[in-house]
Amino acid sequence: MKPRRYKLFPKQKRGWALLEDPALRRILFDGGARSGKTDVILVWLIKEALSRPGARVLVARWRLDHARTTIWNLSLKKILPPGTCGARYHESTLEARFPNGSMIRVGGLDDAERVDKILGDEYLHIFINEATQVSWDTVTKVLTRLSQNIPGAARKLILDCNPKGPLHWLHQVGVQNILPSGADAREQKPLPDAATWARLSWTPYDNPYLPADTIATLEALPGVMRRRMLMGEWCSNEGAVYDMFDPDVHCFDELPHGSANWRRLRAIDFGFTNPFCCLWGAMDGDGRLWVYRELYRAGAQIADLAEEIKAAESGHFATVADPAGAEAREFLNLNGISNEEAKNDVYTGIQAVQKRFMPAGDGRPRLYISRDCINTIAELYDYSWEEPKEGRNAKEVPKQDRDHAMDALRYMVMEADRPREYKVEGASAWRDDGAAAWSKYF
């Protein structure tokens, strides 16, 4: 069976030309929903598989179930029905195999064992769909397998997405062509391979086959959703929980002089499919909290993460951890990372973080984030309130979407604000030092 002719519209033809250019090895198609960017990538990858014997192509999303539903069932099989050009679809492995020995594999990046299996092969092309859902660390890991040599073919990493906030790593890498810094650092480093990158921005208006009612639905979206999903803009999130966060005010490059003797804290939010997050913080003599390191990783075992935490820095830390992870907390306690259950009143914790971001009596905030904590900073931009619903408690509720660093940050701030008790030498009573050192800054 021969494939049906896929007619490209003008914007897709521009995208095809970028995909065909052998000098371009890293390509980003970003923009609004239903604009046709994913389909043209898949058509081009099918063409590559059919024309290059033995080629292996990886098409991935963050979650396997989403990859199976959207890429495998709704897109790939629709563009190239089973049997067309001899294509055989293997459901158990999510592989489309061709008579010339080529293969297109569909996979998810949300499980360590699955990723290891995927990375057991070398690939000619790798396409990551909805790449904003994937971390920069995961992309760099996957890139190590972009190494299959096929005569006459140029290996390519292809990314597509709907936009997020302007400090997302994908905006920095794919649009600005700088290494991810997490904020507007004074010295942004260009990508060493910037000359091989290309970017094409899309909107639904580019797709002449899109029904009018679909356009109308997108035009009716509120605020930031309309700007992102219709206009394809990388913009900050309206309704952000921490709308007072300003990288020019709250971000730092290095801990101040004398920080070696500051009180140290750690806060942990557990996760496997969703990212695990550990934050390191230091409290200066005026009670200001400086978050200076993060460990943010999905698909890793707690035993491996524990070793990374211990290897990162020695010394005494007041460590608090996710109250929902009793077994994981106990494992850490038994393996040299003493910790307590974190306070998890979400709304109170959010208020505490907001208060620290606000200027104190001397005009300075009491919470700072290292520019190296790129995932924490990205979440600060995207962490937003749910839309109000009838009958909901008057307290606002944050969206529970990629909020793992935000949970850890709340735990740390609540621990930093907790009155501390210590035994005074020669005394029979405990003394509460509370917040005496910095209460004047409220």
Secondary structure, DSSP 8 states (H G I E B T S, - for coil): ---------HHHHHHHHHHH-TT--EEEEEESTTSSHHHHHHHHHHHHHHHSTT-EEEEEESSHHHIIIIIIIIIIHHHS-TTGGG-EEETTTTEEE-TTS-EEEEEESS-HHHHHHHTTS--SEEEETTGGGS-HHHHHHHHTT-----TT---EEEEEE----TTSHHIIIIIS-B---SS--SS--B-TTGGGEEEEEE-GGG-TTS-HHHHHHHHT--HHHHHHHTT------TTBTTTT--HHHHEESS--TTGGGSEEEEEEE--SSS-EEEEEEEE-TT--EEEEEEEEESS--HHHHHHHHHHH--S--EEEE-TT-HHHHHHHHHTT---EE----HHHHHHHHHHHHS--TTS--SEEEETT-HHHHHHHHH-BB----TT--SS--B--SS-HHHHHHHHHHHHHHS--EEE-TT-SSEEE-TTTTTGGG-
